Amino acid sequence: MFMSTPAVPLSIRELRTGDWPGVWAVLEPVFRAGETYALARDISEAEARSFWVGAPNEVFVAVAEAPTRIVGTYF
C-alpha cells in the first residue's frame, strides 16, 4: 500500500557545527544494524563521529523543513 504524504521542502548543504546530534540520529540505527558499513555494531558515538566527519571526508546533510531536521547524510 502506498500512502502519499505532503511534500516537505528538502535542502542539501555542508555539515555545520551543531549538526552532529541530527547526523548521529540518522547514522546510529544504520551502524547498529550492521548491514551497510563494515563497522562494529557497538561502535561508540565518538568513534562514529571520527569515522564520519574525520579527514578527508567532506560531509553533507539533507535537511527537511517543517519541522527542521536532518533526514540524511553522506560524505
Secondary structure by P-SEA (a helix, b strand, c coil): ccccccbbbbbbbcccccaaaaaaaacaaaaaacccccccccccaaaaaaaacccccbbbbbbbccccccccccc
